[in-house]
Amino acid sequence: NSQAVCTVSGTAGFESLLRLKPVLLFGNTVYQDCPGVFKVKNLEACQEAMAKIVSGLKIDQQQIINYLVSLDRVSYHLNFGPETKYSEVTEKEVTRTFVNAMISEAEKSS
């Protein structure tokens, strides 16, 4: 029944977005640029965010979906070692993906 969630990072803010609740984010996380997230770096930013939330800010579900689809399209699937077995991606595939991504980004900026 909350109107918003405050977090430094982590799943609480992400879960809040999935429930169309605004997030006051005091740190950095992968979803920090998602609509409905307020990056709070100082008192003024916090006050502005709170004013918008209290005035009845509504989060658009389609904007959240669009953000997540876009994030997926620009993300690389990696596994950072045997102790973090979140996927079946091998270390060799991770290395190849990472190196190719760095080369691609370097070519874009040159």
Secondary structure, 3 states (H helix, E strand, C coil): CCCCEEECCCHHHHHHHHCCCCEEECCCCCCCCCCCEEECCCHHHHHHHHHHHHCCCCCCHHHHHHHHHHHHHHCCCCCCCCCCCCCCCCHHHHHHHHHHHHHHHHHHHC
